[in-house]
Amino acid sequence: MRHIAIIGSGPAGYYTAEALAKAMGNEVRVDIIDRLPVPYGLIRFGVAPDHQSIKAVSRRYEGVALSDNVRFVGNVTVGKDVSIPELQQLYDAVVVATGAPLDRPVDIPGAELSGVVGSAAFVGWYNGHPDFADLAPPLDGTSAAIIGNGNVALDVARILSKTRAEFEASDIVGHALAALEDSAIRHVTVLGRRGPHQIAMTPKELGELGHLERAFPRVDPLDLPPQADDALLEPGMRKSVTHLRAFAAHPVAKPVTIDFDFFAMPIAVLPSETDPARAGRLIVERTRLDEQLRSVATGEQYEIEASLIVSCIGYETPPIDGVPYEHGRGRFANIDGRILPGLYCVGWARRGPTGTIGTNRPDGYEVAEQVVADIADGKARDGREGLDRLLAERDVEVVTFRDWQRIEAAEIANARTGAPREKFTDIEAMLAALRPSG
Ligand code: NAP
């Protein structure tokens, strides 16, 4: 019998478990350890709450989780309840699938002002992540700015612009829904430091902005390159740019505007005139592209009003003591998923924060193949029995997959009309749902 621990129960963790179970059948026991009592990582806390069809992939992971040789070990923090060296003693292989939950910092003067938030925090807030449930982003001003031209920027722009009715079939948490319903924001500016041909937005997500009830995207036609140049783009990108052209050609007057400001690089946040601790304006520098399509400052500056500034400029994997890390790329140093003998990484912890949920499937299968090859002649390990013993000695309240299903049932029972669930937003409430009175 071989024993494998996977740290992190998001898409990368589950696809790796699925691949290991397929490759080794009854010869393997896989433990998926998560610091939260609830599984699915990015699916639960990162994917937008109004994108339920993407979230539905968790049903596939459920099939993996309920198989005999894979187990969810929730509410266990690696680094506190158990260490990586201890896991390496207990298991033939340890796979780090912790994703990239940290915001890449927006390194400009004034970024410390209240009202400047990273997308991990903002997205975590509306998705009910226990770390960010108390964020309370300021929504009392009329203008917000979003830094970045990727899909997360689109998610944030859309969530800030939707009406309550548009969230009906979503699992947005109650505190965020109530705050957004009261929001005074009527102008959202999405800032891209490069141009329309350099966006990292996929067509479906961009197209959605054209169908919002009370908001409409605006693009300055002068920012668009000559239409003939679109032929040089790969098909998906060409489709995205076609959406931008349509937004530019057919502006619609609606109460909320989403302005795409291209060739625009934020360089400083200024405090509000009424409260020096809060953000009030953003100084932006006009850019142009150099021959390598990098953004270059032109020296021309202007200001935009923004009491909420959400930076959506990518994520980083948290380093772990003793585990080699590639600082420039915000991920573990690895070759094909191998970090050190017996220690592997998958998903965003391996590649950095790129690709869709589906990209993690081939990624997980590839790393699982390396693991299977490497551990063929391992010595006998204690595996899950050893982990259970150690966690019991330390009084850790482990949450199983069956426990999670009870938490989920309580969330479904608490759902508002039309919504799939009302998520618990703190760990205590999740655990309380497991107690007889819960
Ligand atoms: P992303 O796709 O890497 O986009 C980051 C954006 O931030 C880019 O436009 C980048 O511009 C810009 N940027 C980076 N550093 C900057 C700086 N210092 N100042 C100004 N702008 C800066 O990242 P993401 O939007 O966080 O998305 C992460 C991954 O999740 C992506 O693979 C994305 O497709 C995926 N995702 C998918 C969905 C979906 O499918 N529905 C939803 C959300 C996220 P440059 O190009 O100039 O560097």
Boltz pocket constraint, residues with backbone or C-beta under 6 A from the ligand:
constraints:
  - pocket:
      binder: B
      contacts: [[A, 46], [A, 105], [A, 147], [A, 148], [A, 149], [A, 150], [A, 151], [A, 152], [A, 153], [A, 155], [A, 191], [A, 192], [A, 193], [A, 194], [A, 198], [A, 199], [A, 200], [A, 202], [A, 205], [A, 264], [A, 265], [A, 266], [A, 312], [A, 313], [A, 314], [A, 315], [A, 353], [A, 354], [A, 355], [A, 356]]
      max_distance: 6.0
